Amino acid sequence: IFLLNGLAFTMIGLDLPEILAGLKRSGVSLFEAVSYGVLVTAVLIVIRLMSSYGAVYITMFMKRYISVADDRNPGKAAPLIVGWAGMRGVVSLATALSIPAMAGSEPFPHRDLILFITFVVILLTLVVQGLTLPLLIKSVKFPDFNDHMPNELARIKIKKALAEASLKFQSEKFCNEENFLFQKLKEVWNFELESKKFEISDEARQRYYKILEEQRKALCELNKDPKIDEEIIRIFLYHIDLEERRWQEHSEY
């Protein structure tokens, strides 16, 4: 990636004398061309900042009506950093260089001016925004999003949620006395799974698979809580997968 970026900027550097000569032939002064470049750069920066703040405010408004990935308010600093980090580079350059030199039998109108403006935009965004970005990050105050609950508390909450999901599913789907006994014996069965001599009926196995699936659904709901570390959710999902695999391996014997 860095090699391609360097190659692209080398190409425009080699073409710059020819671009300047084309501007002169078109009657566009260097001051006028630079002014266009500065104006376009300012417009792009403003649009980028507006879109960053707009995305935040729209998300904060829509969270009243729909579920969003993260409903925490990032404040005014985060969209400012995101907007200011919108530097232009090789994509803008490649787009400008893709303009053909000829449009039919005539030269493409204002091609040299477009290339020069692109060069100015890239230069200003990389130099001005790139050099001031670290200072801007240090000067603004970000909200503290590291509000995850301690891992031990998260594990306790997850275990309780899994137990509640399992008991709810068991009581709703299998509420008779025989199935209540199945619930009581579940821990014994889990302990005995390592024993190849312990036999489990297909009905009991399928019932337990359904309970594990309900636990997966409960974990997916818990994953929407920003205070619970997603890594802990993955660990519990992995344990459920292992549990299901142990039952499957036992059924093969």
DOKOLZA-343822 format. One line per field, with one value per residue: residue number from 1; x, y, z of N, C-alpha, C in turn. Coordinates in nm, 2 decimals, decimal comma, always signed. Example, Ala and Ser with C-alpha at 12.3 -4.5 7.8 and 13.67 -1.06 7.14 Angstrom:
! residues 2
pos	(1; 2) .
n.x	(+1,32; +1,28) .
n.y	(-0,57; -0,22) .
n.z	(+0,78; +0,71) .
ca.x	(+1,23; +1,37) .
ca.y	(-0,45; -0,11) .
ca.z	(+0,78; +0,71) .
c.x	(+1,32; +1,29) .
c.y	(-0,33; +0,00) .
c.z	(+0,78; +0,79) .
//
This chain:
! residues 253
pos	(1; 2; 3; 4; 5; 6; 7; 8; 9; 10; 11; 12; 13; 14; 15; 16; 17; 18; 19; 20; 21; 22; 23; 24; 25; 26; 27; 28; 29; 30; 31; 32; 33; 34; 35; 36; 37; 38; 39; 40; 41; 42; 43; 44; 45; 46; 47; 48; 49; 50; 51; 52; 53; 54; 55; 56; 57; 58; 59; 60; 61; 62; 63; 64; 65; 66; 67; 68; 69; 70; 71; 72; 73; 74; 75; 76; 77; 78; 79; 80; 81; 82; 83; 84; 85; 86; 87; 88; 89; 90; 91; 92; 93; 94; 95; 96; 97; 98; 99; 100; 101; 102; 103; 104; 105; 106; 107; 108; 109; 110; 111; 112; 113; 114; 115; 116; 117; 118; 119; 120; 121; 122; 123; 124; 125; 126; 127; 128; 129; 130; 131; 132; 133; 134; 135; 136; 137; 138; 139; 140; 141; 142; 143; 144; 145; 146; 147; 148; 149; 150; 151; 152; 153; 154; 155; 156; 157; 158; 159; 160; 161; 162; 163; 164; 165; 166; 167; 168; 169; 170; 171; 172; 173; 174; 175; 176; 177; 178; 179; 180; 181; 182; 183; 184; 185; 186; 187; 188; 189; 190; 191; 192; 193; 194; 195; 196; 197; 198; 199; 200; 201; 202; 203; 204; 205; 206; 207; 208; 209; 210; 211; 212; 213; 214; 215; 216; 217; 218; 219; 220; 221; 222; 223; 224; 225; 226; 227; 228; 229; 230; 231; 232; 233; 234; 235; 236; 237; 238; 239; 240; 241; 242; 243; 244; 245; 246; 247; 248; 249; 250; 251; 252; 253) .
n.x	(+0,08; +0,19; +0,39; +0,26; +0,12; +0,34; +0,43; +0,22; +0,22; +0,47; +0,44; +0,25; +0,41; +0,61; +0,45; +0,38; +0,52; +0,44; +0,17; +0,15; +0,25; +0,04; -0,17; -0,08; -0,10; -0,38; -0,45; -0,48; -0,38; -0,12; -0,17; -0,45; -0,52; -0,42; -0,58; -0,83; -0,78; -0,74; -0,99; -1,16; -1,05; -1,12; -1,40; -1,44; -1,34; -1,52; -1,76; -1,70; -1,67; -1,94; -2,08; -1,98; -2,06; -2,33; -2,39; -2,36; -2,55; -2,79; -2,79; -2,81; -3,06; -3,22; -3,20; -3,40; -3,61; -3,52; -3,31; -2,96; -2,61; -2,43; -2,53; -2,42; -2,33; -2,10; -2,01; -1,88; -1,62; -1,53; -1,66; -1,54; -1,27; -1,29; -1,39; -1,18; -0,98; -1,02; -0,83; -0,72; -0,59; -0,43; -0,66; -0,81; -0,62; -0,58; -0,84; -0,84; -0,63; -0,73; -0,88; -0,93; -0,68; -0,77; -1,08; -1,26; -1,17; -1,07; -0,88; -0,93; -1,15; -1,02; -0,86; -0,59; -0,62; -0,80; -0,64; -0,43; -0,57; -0,65; -0,40; -0,33; -0,53; -0,47; -0,22; -0,26; -0,45; -0,30; -0,07; -0,16; -0,39; -0,29; -0,05; -0,16; -0,34; -0,24; -0,20; -0,46; -0,60; -0,48; -0,57; -0,84; -1,11; -1,20; -1,49; -1,51; -1,51; -1,44; -1,60; -1,65; -1,78; -1,62; -1,45; -1,52; -1,76; -1,90; -1,90; -2,05; -2,30; -2,35; -2,37; -2,59; -2,78; -2,78; -2,86; -3,12; -3,23; -3,22; -3,39; -3,63; -3,69; -3,70; -3,92; -4,13; -4,14; -4,11; -4,28; -4,38; -4,36; -4,18; -3,99; -3,91; -3,76; -3,56; -3,43; -3,32; -3,14; -2,96; -2,70; -2,57; -2,56; -2,40; -2,16; -2,12; -2,07; -1,82; -1,78; -1,80; -1,97; -2,20; -2,53; -2,74; -3,06; -3,20; -3,40; -3,36; -3,11; -3,17; -3,33; -3,16; -2,99; -3,16; -3,18; -2,92; -2,91; -3,09; -2,94; -2,74; -2,88; -2,95; -2,69; -2,64; -2,82; -2,71; -2,48; -2,54; -2,52; -2,32; -2,15; -2,05; -1,78; -1,70; -1,53; -1,56; -1,82; -1,77; -1,61; -1,79; -1,97; -1,80; -1,76; -2,02; -2,03; -1,83; -1,95; -2,18; -2,05; -1,93; -2,15; -2,24; -2,02; -2,04; -2,27; -2,19; -2,09) .
n.y	(-0,12; +0,13; +0,15; +0,17; +0,41; +0,59; +0,56; +0,67; +0,94; +1,01; +0,99; +1,20; +1,41; +1,40; +1,47; +1,73; +1,96; +1,95; +1,99; +2,24; +2,38; +2,33; +2,47; +2,73; +2,75; +2,74; +2,98; +3,02; +3,15; +3,08; +3,16; +3,18; +2,91; +2,79; +2,92; +2,81; +2,55; +2,58; +2,67; +2,45; +2,26; +2,36; +2,35; +2,07; +1,99; +2,11; +1,99; +1,72; +1,75; +1,83; +1,60; +1,41; +1,51; +1,52; +1,24; +1,15; +1,30; +1,22; +0,95; +0,96; +1,07; +0,87; +0,66; +0,66; +0,54; +0,31; +0,02; +0,07; +0,02; +0,12; +0,32; +0,52; +0,85; +1,02; +1,27; +1,60; +1,60; +1,36; +1,33; +1,55; +1,49; +1,26; +1,39; +1,57; +1,40; +1,32; +1,29; +1,34; +1,13; +0,87; +0,77; +0,98; +1,10; +0,89; +0,89; +1,15; +1,12; +0,94; +1,07; +1,11; +1,23; +1,32; +1,42; +1,28; +1,43; +1,65; +1,82; +1,72; +1,93; +2,16; +1,97; +1,98; +2,18; +2,05; +1,83; +1,98; +2,11; +1,88; +1,79; +2,01; +1,99; +1,73; +1,78; +1,99; +1,87; +1,65; +1,77; +2,00; +1,91; +1,66; +1,72; +1,87; +1,71; +1,53; +1,73; +1,83; +1,61; +1,59; +1,82; +1,82; +1,69; +1,36; +1,16; +0,91; +0,60; +0,36; +0,19; -0,07; -0,33; -0,50; -0,81; -1,03; -0,97; -0,94; -1,20; -1,33; -1,20; -1,29; -1,57; -1,59; -1,49; -1,69; -1,90; -1,82; -1,80; -2,07; -2,19; -2,06; -2,14; -2,42; -2,43; -2,32; -2,49; -2,75; -2,84; -3,04; -3,29; -3,49; -3,37; -3,17; -3,32; -3,39; -3,14; -3,12; -3,33; -3,25; -3,14; -3,36; -3,52; -3,37; -3,39; -3,66; -3,70; -3,76; -4,02; -4,31; -4,51; -4,41; -4,36; -4,16; -4,06; -4,00; -3,81; -3,67; -3,56; -3,40; -3,22; -3,09; -2,97; -2,77; -2,62; -2,52; -2,37; -2,17; -2,05; -1,94; -1,75; -1,58; -1,49; -1,34; -1,13; -1,02; -0,93; -0,69; -0,51; -0,24; -0,24; -0,48; -0,67; -0,78; -0,99; -1,16; -1,25; -1,40; -1,60; -1,75; -1,83; -2,00; -2,20; -2,30; -2,41; -2,61; -2,77; -2,86; -3,00; -3,21; -3,35; -3,44; -3,60; -3,80; -3,92; -4,06; -4,29) .
n.z	(+0,00; +0,09; -0,09; -0,34; -0,29; -0,27; -0,53; -0,68; -0,60; -0,69; -0,96; -1,01; -0,93; -1,13; -1,34; -1,28; -1,39; -1,65; -1,62; -1,51; -1,73; -1,90; -1,77; -1,81; -2,09; -2,11; -2,01; -1,73; -1,43; -1,20; -0,94; -0,94; -0,99; -0,76; -0,57; -0,64; -0,56; -0,28; -0,21; -0,28; -0,11; +0,14; +0,12; +0,11; +0,36; +0,53; +0,45; +0,52; +0,80; +0,86; +0,78; +0,96; +1,22; +1,16; +1,12; +1,39; +1,53; +1,40; +1,46; +1,74; +1,75; +1,62; +1,79; +1,97; +1,85; +1,71; +1,74; +1,79; +1,71; +1,90; +2,15; +2,30; +2,37; +2,17; +2,22; +2,14; +2,06; +1,94; +1,67; +1,56; +1,55; +1,38; +1,15; +1,09; +1,03; +0,78; +0,54; +0,20; -0,06; -0,24; -0,37; -0,45; -0,62; -0,81; -0,93; -1,05; -1,23; -1,40; -1,58; -1,92; -2,16; -2,40; -2,54; -2,75; -3,05; -2,95; -2,68; -2,34; -2,16; -1,93; -1,80; -1,70; -1,50; -1,32; -1,24; -1,11; -0,91; -0,76; -0,68; -0,51; -0,31; -0,20; -0,11; +0,08; +0,26; +0,36; +0,46; +0,62; +0,77; +0,85; +1,00; +1,20; +1,33; +1,55; +1,75; +1,77; +1,87; +2,12; +2,24; +2,27; +2,46; +2,52; +2,57; +2,83; +2,73; +2,83; +3,00; +3,08; +3,28; +3,56; +3,48; +3,63; +3,74; +3,51; +3,41; +3,61; +3,57; +3,31; +3,35; +3,51; +3,34; +3,14; +3,29; +3,36; +3,10; +3,02; +3,22; +3,17; +2,91; +2,96; +3,13; +2,98; +2,75; +2,83; +3,07; +3,23; +3,50; +3,45; +3,28; +3,44; +3,61; +3,43; +3,41; +3,67; +3,66; +3,48; +3,54; +3,65; +3,42; +3,26; +3,40; +3,37; +3,10; +3,01; +3,04; +2,86; +2,90; +2,98; +2,89; +2,69; +2,61; +2,28; +2,28; +2,51; +2,45; +2,22; +2,34; +2,52; +2,33; +2,24; +2,46; +2,49; +2,25; +2,32; +2,52; +2,36; +2,22; +2,44; +2,50; +2,28; +2,31; +2,55; +2,44; +2,33; +2,53; +2,62; +2,83; +2,89; +2,81; +2,49; +2,44; +2,66; +2,61; +2,38; +2,49; +2,65; +2,45; +2,31; +2,51; +2,52; +2,26; +2,28; +2,48; +2,34; +2,14; +2,29; +2,37; +2,12; +2,04; +2,23; +2,15; +1,94; +2,02) .
ca.x	(+0,00; +0,27; +0,47; +0,16; +0,10; +0,46; +0,44; +0,12; +0,27; +0,59; +0,38; +0,20; +0,53; +0,67; +0,36; +0,35; +0,57; +0,35; +0,04; +0,17; +0,25; -0,10; -0,24; -0,04; -0,16; -0,52; -0,47; -0,51; -0,26; -0,09; -0,25; -0,59; -0,53; -0,40; -0,70; -0,93; -0,75; -0,77; -1,14; -1,21; -1,01; -1,20; -1,54; -1,43; -1,32; -1,65; -1,85; -1,66; -1,71; -2,08; -2,12; -1,94; -2,16; -2,47; -2,41; -2,37; -2,68; -2,89; -2,78; -2,87; -3,21; -3,29; -3,19; -3,53; -3,71; -3,47; -3,19; -2,84; -2,50; -2,38; -2,61; -2,35; -2,31; -1,96; -1,98; -1,85; -1,48; -1,51; -1,69; -1,44; -1,15; -1,32; -1,40; -1,05; -0,89; -1,05; -0,73; -0,72; -0,47; -0,41; -0,78; -0,84; -0,52; -0,61; -0,96; -0,81; -0,54; -0,81; -0,95; -0,85; -0,62; -0,85; -1,23; -1,27; -1,06; -1,04; -0,83; -1,04; -1,15; -0,97; -0,80; -0,48; -0,67; -0,85; -0,52; -0,36; -0,66; -0,64; -0,27; -0,34; -0,62; -0,40; -0,11; -0,31; -0,51; -0,20; +0,02; -0,22; -0,47; -0,20; +0,04; -0,23; -0,42; -0,20; -0,23; -0,60; -0,63; -0,43; -0,63; -0,98; -1,14; -1,29; -1,57; -1,45; -1,59; -1,39; -1,68; -1,68; -1,78; -1,51; -1,47; -1,58; -1,91; -1,96; -1,92; -2,16; -2,42; -2,37; -2,41; -2,73; -2,87; -2,79; -2,95; -3,26; -3,28; -3,25; -3,50; -3,75; -3,72; -3,75; -4,06; -4,22; -4,15; -4,12; -4,32; -4,43; -4,28; -4,06; -3,90; -3,84; -3,65; -3,45; -3,36; -3,25; -3,04; -2,87; -2,57; -2,52; -2,53; -2,28; -2,05; -2,10; -2,05; -1,68; -1,79; -1,85; -2,07; -2,33; -2,62; -2,84; -3,16; -3,20; -3,50; -3,29; -3,00; -3,22; -3,39; -3,05; -2,94; -3,24; -3,15; -2,80; -2,95; -3,15; -2,83; -2,67; -2,97; -2,93; -2,56; -2,65; -2,88; -2,62; -2,37; -2,58; -2,49; -2,19; -2,07; -2,00; -1,67; -1,74; -1,44; -1,62; -1,93; -1,71; -1,56; -1,91; -2,01; -1,70; -1,79; -2,14; -2,00; -1,76; -2,05; -2,26; -1,96; -1,91; -2,28; -2,24; -1,92; -2,09; -2,38; -2,13; -2,04) .
ca.y	(+0,00; +0,25; +0,16; +0,22; +0,55; +0,66; +0,56; +0,76; +1,07; +1,03; +1,02; +1,34; +1,50; +1,41; +1,54; +1,86; +2,06; +1,95; +2,04; +2,39; +2,43; +2,33; +2,58; +2,85; +2,75; +2,76; +3,12; +3,01; +3,18; +2,99; +3,21; +3,14; +2,77; +2,76; +2,97; +2,71; +2,43; +2,61; +2,67; +2,31; +2,19; +2,41; +2,29; +1,93; +1,98; +2,15; +1,88; +1,61; +1,78; +1,83; +1,46; +1,35; +1,55; +1,47; +1,10; +1,14; +1,35; +1,13; +0,83; +0,99; +1,09; +0,75; +0,55; +0,66; +0,46; +0,18; -0,02; +0,11; -0,06; +0,18; +0,43; +0,61; +0,98; +1,04; +1,41; +1,69; +1,58; +1,24; +1,36; +1,65; +1,41; +1,18; +1,48; +1,63; +1,29; +1,28; +1,34; +1,28; +1,06; +0,80; +0,74; +1,11; +1,11; +0,80; +0,94; +1,26; +1,07; +0,85; +1,16; +1,10; +1,35; +1,37; +1,39; +1,27; +1,49; +1,77; +1,80; +1,72; +2,06; +2,19; +1,85; +2,02; +2,25; +1,95; +1,76; +2,07; +2,12; +1,76; +1,80; +2,11; +1,93; +1,63; +1,84; +2,07; +1,78; +1,57; +1,85; +2,08; +1,82; +1,55; +1,77; +1,93; +1,61; +1,50; +1,84; +1,84; +1,50; +1,62; +1,94; +1,80; +1,59; +1,26; +1,09; +0,79; +0,49; +0,24; +0,17; -0,21; -0,38; -0,60; -0,94; -1,13; -0,93; -0,97; -1,35; -1,36; -1,16; -1,38; -1,70; -1,57; -1,47; -1,82; -1,99; -1,77; -1,84; -2,21; -2,23; -2,01; -2,23; -2,55; -2,42; -2,30; -2,59; -2,88; -2,80; -3,14; -3,33; -3,56; -3,28; -3,10; -3,41; -3,37; -3,02; -3,15; -3,42; -3,20; -3,12; -3,49; -3,57; -3,30; -3,45; -3,80; -3,70; -3,81; -4,16; -4,37; -4,61; -4,34; -4,35; -4,05; -4,08; -3,90; -3,71; -3,58; -3,49; -3,29; -3,12; -3,01; -2,89; -2,66; -2,53; -2,45; -2,27; -2,06; -1,98; -1,86; -1,63; -1,49; -1,42; -1,24; -1,01; -0,96; -0,86; -0,55; -0,42; -0,19; -0,25; -0,62; -0,69; -0,87; -1,10; -1,25; -1,32; -1,50; -1,72; -1,83; -1,90; -2,11; -2,30; -2,37; -2,49; -2,73; -2,85; -2,92; -3,10; -3,32; -3,44; -3,50; -3,71; -3,91; -3,99; -4,15; -4,42) .
ca.z	(+0,00; +0,10; -0,22; -0,44; -0,26; -0,31; -0,68; -0,73; -0,58; -0,78; -1,09; -1,02; -0,92; -1,26; -1,43; -1,24; -1,48; -1,77; -1,57; -1,50; -1,87; -1,96; -1,71; -1,88; -2,22; -2,09; -1,96; -1,59; -1,36; -1,08; -0,82; -0,96; -0,97; -0,61; -0,50; -0,66; -0,48; -0,14; -0,19; -0,29; +0,01; +0,25; +0,11; +0,14; +0,50; +0,59; +0,42; +0,60; +0,94; +0,87; +0,77; +1,09; +1,32; +1,12; +1,15; +1,53; +1,57; +1,35; +1,54; +1,87; +1,74; +1,58; +1,89; +2,04; +1,77; +1,66; +1,81; +1,72; +1,76; +2,02; +2,18; +2,38; +2,30; +2,17; +2,25; +2,02; +2,02; +1,85; +1,53; +1,52; +1,51; +1,26; +1,03; +1,06; +0,98; +0,64; +0,44; +0,07; -0,10; -0,37; -0,44; -0,52; -0,73; -0,92; -1,00; -1,13; -1,34; -1,49; -1,68; -2,05; -2,22; -2,52; -2,55; -2,90; -3,12; -2,87; -2,55; -2,24; -2,11; -1,79; -1,73; -1,62; -1,38; -1,23; -1,18; -1,02; -0,79; -0,69; -0,61; -0,40; -0,21; -0,14; -0,03; +0,20; +0,36; +0,42; +0,54; +0,73; +0,86; +0,90; +1,10; +1,32; +1,39; +1,68; +1,84; +1,79; +1,96; +2,26; +2,29; +2,29; +2,57; +2,48; +2,67; +2,87; +2,69; +2,89; +3,12; +3,10; +3,42; +3,58; +3,42; +3,72; +3,75; +3,38; +3,41; +3,70; +3,50; +3,20; +3,40; +3,56; +3,22; +3,08; +3,37; +3,34; +2,97; +3,02; +3,30; +3,11; +2,80; +3,01; +3,19; +2,87; +2,65; +2,89; +3,20; +3,32; +3,61; +3,40; +3,22; +3,55; +3,66; +3,34; +3,45; +3,79; +3,64; +3,38; +3,59; +3,66; +3,29; +3,21; +3,46; +3,32; +2,96; +2,98; +3,05; +2,74; +2,93; +3,02; +2,77; +2,69; +2,50; +2,17; +2,32; +2,61; +2,38; +2,14; +2,43; +2,57; +2,22; +2,23; +2,57; +2,45; +2,15; +2,40; +2,58; +2,26; +2,20; +2,55; +2,49; +2,17; +2,37; +2,64; +2,37; +2,30; +2,65; +2,60; +2,96; +2,89; +2,72; +2,39; +2,45; +2,75; +2,54; +2,29; +2,57; +2,68; +2,32; +2,29; +2,60; +2,47; +2,14; +2,34; +2,55; +2,24; +2,08; +2,38; +2,36; +1,99; +2,05; +2,32; +2,08; +1,83; +2,08) .
c.x	(+0,09; +0,35; +0,38; +0,14; +0,22; +0,47; +0,34; +0,17; +0,39; +0,54; +0,33; +0,31; +0,60; +0,58; +0,33; +0,40; +0,48; +0,21; +0,04; +0,18; +0,12; -0,19; -0,21; -0,10; -0,31; -0,55; -0,51; -0,38; -0,24; -0,16; -0,39; -0,61; -0,51; -0,52; -0,82; -0,91; -0,77; -0,92; -1,20; -1,17; -1,09; -1,34; -1,54; -1,42; -1,45; -1,75; -1,82; -1,70; -1,86; -2,13; -2,09; -2,04; -2,30; -2,49; -2,43; -2,51; -2,80; -2,90; -2,85; -3,02; -3,28; -3,29; -3,32; -3,63; -3,66; -3,35; -3,06; -2,73; -2,44; -2,45; -2,55; -2,32; -2,16; -1,92; -1,94; -1,70; -1,46; -1,54; -1,59; -1,32; -1,17; -1,33; -1,26; -0,95; -0,92; -0,96; -0,75; -0,59; -0,47; -0,54; -0,82; -0,75; -0,55; -0,74; -0,93; -0,72; -0,62; -0,88; -0,87; -0,80; -0,70; -1,00; -1,27; -1,15; -1,01; -0,98; -0,94; -1,03; -1,11; -0,91; -0,68; -0,52; -0,73; -0,74; -0,45; -0,44; -0,65; -0,51; -0,27; -0,42; -0,54; -0,29; -0,16; -0,37; -0,40; -0,11; -0,05; -0,30; -0,38; -0,11; -0,04; -0,32; -0,37; -0,22; -0,38; -0,65; -0,60; -0,51; -0,78; -1,00; -1,24; -1,37; -1,50; -1,55; -1,55; -1,47; -1,73; -1,68; -1,67; -1,55; -1,55; -1,73; -1,98; -1,99; -2,04; -2,30; -2,45; -2,43; -2,56; -2,82; -2,88; -2,88; -3,10; -3,32; -3,31; -3,37; -3,63; -3,78; -3,77; -3,89; -4,16; -4,25; -4,17; -4,15; -4,37; -4,32; -4,16; -3,96; -3,83; -3,73; -3,53; -3,36; -3,27; -3,13; -2,94; -2,73; -2,50; -2,48; -2,41; -2,15; -2,02; -2,07; -1,91; -1,69; -1,86; -1,96; -2,21; -2,41; -2,72; -2,93; -3,16; -3,29; -3,43; -3,18; -3,06; -3,28; -3,27; -2,99; -3,03; -3,21; -3,02; -2,82; -3,01; -3,04; -2,76; -2,75; -2,96; -2,80; -2,57; -2,72; -2,79; -2,51; -2,41; -2,55; -2,34; -2,10; -2,01; -1,90; -1,71; -1,65; -1,50; -1,74; -1,88; -1,66; -1,68; -1,97; -1,93; -1,73; -1,92; -2,11; -1,92; -1,86; -2,14; -2,18; -1,94; -2,04; -2,28; -2,14; -1,97; -2,20; -2,32; -2,09; -2,16) .
c.y	(+0,13; +0,26; +0,21; +0,37; +0,64; +0,67; +0,66; +0,90; +1,11; +1,06; +1,16; +1,44; +1,51; +1,48; +1,68; +1,97; +2,07; +2,01; +2,19; +2,45; +2,43; +2,44; +2,71; +2,86; +2,78; +2,90; +3,12; +3,04; +3,09; +3,03; +3,17; +2,99; +2,73; +2,81; +2,87; +2,59; +2,46; +2,61; +2,54; +2,24; +2,23; +2,36; +2,14; +1,91; +2,01; +2,04; +1,76; +1,63; +1,77; +1,68; +1,38; +1,38; +1,51; +1,33; +1,08; +1,18; +1,27; +1,00; +0,85; +1,01; +0,96; +0,64; +0,55; +0,57; +0,32; +0,15; +0,01; +0,03; -0,01; +0,31; +0,53; +0,74; +1,01; +1,18; +1,49; +1,66; +1,47; +1,27; +1,47; +1,58; +1,33; +1,27; +1,53; +1,53; +1,25; +1,34; +1,27; +1,23; +1,00; +0,78; +0,87; +1,13; +1,02; +0,84; +1,05; +1,21; +0,99; +0,94; +1,15; +1,23; +1,41; +1,33; +1,40; +1,33; +1,61; +1,74; +1,80; +1,86; +2,07; +2,07; +1,89; +2,10; +2,15; +1,87; +1,85; +2,09; +2,00; +1,75; +1,89; +2,05; +1,82; +1,69; +1,91; +1,97; +1,70; +1,65; +1,92; +1,99; +1,71; +1,60; +1,82; +1,83; +1,56; +1,61; +1,86; +1,73; +1,53; +1,73; +1,92; +1,69; +1,49; +1,20; +0,96; +0,68; +0,35; +0,21; +0,02; -0,25; -0,48; -0,73; -1,03; -1,10; -0,96; -1,12; -1,39; -1,32; -1,25; -1,52; -1,70; -1,56; -1,61; -1,91; -1,95; -1,81; -1,99; -2,25; -2,18; -2,10; -2,37; -2,54; -2,39; -2,41; -2,73; -2,86; -2,91; -3,20; -3,41; -3,47; -3,19; -3,19; -3,40; -3,25; -3,05; -3,24; -3,37; -3,19; -3,26; -3,54; -3,50; -3,36; -3,59; -3,81; -3,77; -3,96; -4,22; -4,47; -4,54; -4,31; -4,24; -4,08; -3,97; -3,78; -3,61; -3,50; -3,37; -3,18; -3,03; -2,92; -2,76; -2,56; -2,45; -2,34; -2,14; -1,98; -1,89; -1,73; -1,53; -1,42; -1,31; -1,11; -0,94; -0,88; -0,72; -0,45; -0,37; -0,21; -0,39; -0,63; -0,80; -1,00; -1,21; -1,33; -1,43; -1,63; -1,81; -1,90; -2,02; -2,23; -2,38; -2,46; -2,62; -2,82; -2,93; -3,03; -3,22; -3,41; -3,51; -3,62; -3,83; -3,99; -4,08; -4,28; -4,51) .
c.z	(+0,00; -0,03; -0,33; -0,42; -0,30; -0,46; -0,74; -0,72; -0,66; -0,92; -1,11; -1,00; -1,06; -1,36; -1,40; -1,33; -1,61; -1,74; -1,56; -1,64; -1,93; -1,90; -1,78; -2,02; -2,21; -2,04; -1,81; -1,52; -1,24; -0,96; -0,83; -0,94; -0,82; -0,53; -0,52; -0,57; -0,33; -0,12; -0,19; -0,16; +0,13; +0,24; +0,15; +0,29; +0,57; +0,57; +0,51; +0,75; +0,96; +0,87; +0,90; +1,20; +1,29; +1,15; +1,30; +1,58; +1,52; +1,43; +1,68; +1,87; +1,71; +1,69; +1,97; +1,98; +1,73; +1,75; +1,73; +1,78; +1,89; +2,04; +2,27; +2,30; +2,29; +2,20; +2,12; +1,98; +1,92; +1,70; +1,48; +1,47; +1,38; +1,14; +0,99; +1,00; +0,84; +0,54; +0,31; +0,03; -0,23; -0,44; -0,52; -0,64; -0,84; -1,00; -1,09; -1,25; -1,44; -1,59; -1,81; -2,09; -2,33; -2,50; -2,69; -2,97; -3,05; -2,74; -2,45; -2,17; -1,96; -1,72; -1,65; -1,49; -1,28; -1,16; -1,08; -0,89; -0,70; -0,61; -0,49; -0,28; -0,13; -0,05; +0,09; +0,31; +0,43; +0,51; +0,66; +0,82; +0,93; +1,01; +1,22; +1,39; +1,53; +1,79; +1,87; +1,89; +2,10; +2,32; +2,33; +2,40; +2,52; +2,59; +2,70; +2,84; +2,75; +3,02; +3,14; +3,25; +3,44; +3,53; +3,51; +3,74; +3,62; +3,37; +3,49; +3,63; +3,38; +3,24; +3,45; +3,44; +3,15; +3,16; +3,36; +3,21; +2,96; +3,10; +3,24; +2,99; +2,85; +3,06; +3,08; +2,78; +2,71; +3,04; +3,28; +3,41; +3,56; +3,34; +3,33; +3,61; +3,56; +3,37; +3,57; +3,76; +3,53; +3,42; +3,60; +3,52; +3,23; +3,27; +3,41; +3,17; +2,92; +2,98; +2,93; +2,77; +2,96; +2,89; +2,79; +2,58; +2,40; +2,21; +2,42; +2,54; +2,30; +2,23; +2,49; +2,46; +2,21; +2,34; +2,54; +2,35; +2,22; +2,47; +2,48; +2,23; +2,32; +2,55; +2,38; +2,22; +2,47; +2,56; +2,33; +2,42; +2,63; +2,72; +2,97; +2,78; +2,62; +2,39; +2,55; +2,69; +2,45; +2,37; +2,61; +2,56; +2,29; +2,38; +2,56; +2,35; +2,19; +2,40; +2,44; +2,17; +2,16; +2,38; +2,23; +1,98; +2,13; +2,24; +1,97; +1,89; +2,12) .
//
